[in-house]
């Protein structure tokens, strides 16, 4: 799939505060006509928690009350063998994401009135999944060679399945790999090398033929994510604009290879939303872009190779009305920004 110049069109990170999937989908398609994203609904069910959502089919996975862990007392050899066989044969239909785990995705796939430029999906990244899900002795599975390898292969199959499902709606697809835990990279709580992170992400990206993004909603070492084959870098520009500005040469190279930056400029908390307008956010966005223009990246290029999103998922909002307000601000802001360069 060719890289698209999005020109700062709006899209979403994924999660919504709704419990009704069709209501969430209609809100998304109303405000994000060009690049709608299927809604994750963690308030509907614990199965839609970002790490549980893509766990279906993982050997030994136990979901109990509000927790998920891998039970090693099971004989994992046979399910591991099945997973590897599906991976080697690229049999992605063996590991779908069912409606119980993603009601918003299945409701989204049933829509027939979309006329988008692209459709967007998302999957939890291997670093975040592997650090969150533990075995029964509370050890994160990313530090276990066998389980870590199985985890990244399952996520690759899930990402491929989702891309194939979304491509039935529209040929241009975008899949974001969500990596909030990359904000801990380099801290004592995460003993992973740069090479390990890159290889895990590349394994998941390898299952995708459309555009692939990576989203981190905190401060991280952006050079690591930019060292992968990622097409879209998504970050929280509302709270962490400064963090990306420390990597001007890497960003320049990324844009030169036709990469896209998704600027998460609309806040996802009620207090901040209440005090922002499309004009104030436009000023804030231009401020976030200024360090790059000062380093020789043309403003027009940042707009052409840009997307606009909320700072992170919208499930953090208390009401569906607040989500509508965030998306409305986002759509308004996109129109303002696009006018600026036409």
C-alpha positions, -999 to +999 in steps of 0.1 A: +000+000+000+014+034-009+021+060+017-007+086+018-003+123+024-030+127+050-027+165+053-036+164+091-069+146+087-084+134+120-085+098+134-086+082+168-064+061+190-091+035+197-107+033+231-141+050+238-161+054+270-192+038+255-207+004+264-230+003+234-209-007+203-232+007+176-234+041+194-196+042+196-194+034+159-219+060+148-200+086+168-167+076+152-181+076+117-199+109+122-167+128+132-140+108+115-155+103+080-121+101+063-102+077+086-127+060+110-112+038+137-130+009+153-138+016+190-124-005+219-148-005+247-130-014+280-160-001+301-183-027+284-163-057+296-130-067+311-124-088+279-119-054+261-091-044+284-062-037+260-041-067+271-070-091+275-085-082+242-058-099+221-052-128+245-078-152+230-060-184+219-028-178+239-016-211+255-025-213+292-042-178+294-065-176+323-089-146+327-103-145+362-123-116+376-103-086+366-069-103+360-051-122+333-022-146+337-006-176+321-011-208+341+020-230+337+005-260+354-012-267+321+006-288+295+014-259+271+032-280+245+002-288+223-013-253+221+022-239+215+027-264+187-007-253+172+003-216+174+036-222+157+020-243+130-005-214+123+023-189+123+045-210+099+015-215+075+003-179+080-031-193+089-045-161+104-081-173+105-071-197+134-066-167+157-094-142+152-106-116+177-142-126+186-171-102+193-169-110+230-134-095+230-141-066+206-177-058+202-168-024+187-147-040+160-175-064+149-200-036+149-176-014+129-171-043+103-209-044+099-211-008+088-221-002+052-222+036+048-185+044+050-167+063+023-133+067+039-098+073+026-086+046+049-098+026+079-079+023+111-075-005+136-052-011+166-036-039+185-017-040+218+021-040+212+044-068+223+063-048+248+032-036+266+015-070+264+046-089+274+052-067+305+016-066+316+007-103+313+025-125+339+028-162+346+014-177+378+045-167+397+040-131+387+069-129+363+062-109+331+062-132+302+084-110+281+113-123+302+105-159+294+120-169+260+093-195+251+063-174+261+077-142+247+083-158+213+047-173+214+033-139+224+048-120+195+037-146+170+002-145+184+001-107+181+014-109+146-014-133+136-040-112+154-027-080+136-029-098+102-064-111+109-076-077+119-060-061+088-077-086+065-111-080+082-108-042+079-097-045+043-132-059+035-145-025+044-119-005+025-087-014+007-065+012+025-058+000+061-038+014+090-030-007+121-015+010+151+006-010+175-001+005+209+029+007+232+022+027+263+048+008+283+075+022+260+073+052+283+092+030+309+120+022+285+154+027+302+139+027+337+147+000+363+113-015+358+121-025+322+153-045+314+149-048+277+176-039+251+169-015+222+175-045+198+149-067+216+123-039+214+130-034+177+129-071+169+095-076+187+079-047+169+093-058+135+079-092+140+044-078+145+048-053+116+059-082+094+024-095+094+010-062+080+008-052+043-010-019+048+002+011+068+016+004+102+018+028+131+031+028+166+015+048+194+032+057+227+013+082+250+043+091+272+079+102+270+102+076+254+133+071+234+117+079+201+149+069+182+141+032+189+106+034+174+119+054+145+145+026+138+117+002+129+099+000+096+070+020+110+050+043+087+032+064+113+046+076+146+018+085+170+024+105+202+008+126+229+016+161+216-007+177+241+014+167+271+047+156+257+055+177+226+089+185+241+099+148+241+097+144+203+115+177+197+147+161+211+150+139+179+151+164+150+175+145+128+156+112+132+123+129+125+137+146+094+149+112+081+116+096+090+097+123+070+121+120+041+112+084+038+075+095+036+067+087+072+036+103+089+035+119+124+002+116+143-001+146+166-021+137+196-031+172+203-067+170+217-067+162+254-085+132+268-095+145+302-126+166+309-108+194+327-084+202+298-112+197+272-133+223+289-107+250+285-096+243+250-110+255+216-100+246+181-081+279+180-062+273+212-053+238+201-041+251+167-017+274+185-005+245+207+000+223+176+020+250+158+041+254+190+047+216+190+058+218+153+081+248+157+112+230+169+112+210+137+106+240+114+135+257+131+157+227+122+147+230+085+117+208+082+091+228+062+059+235+080+040+224+049+057+190+050+047+185+087+010+193+077+010+172+046+026+142+064+005+146+095-025+131+112-044+146+141-057+125+170-067+127+207-037+125+230-046+089+238-077+067+240-110+084+250-121+057+275-106+078+302-135+103+297-165+098+320-192+103+295-200+096+258-209+133+255-173+142+265-160+118+238-182+136+213-168+169+224-132+156+219-140+143+185-158+175+175-128+196+186-106+172+166-126+175+134-128+213+138-091+216+144-084+195+113-104+219+091-086+249+105-052+234+100-059+222+065-072+257+055-039+271+066-019+253+039-044+253+010 
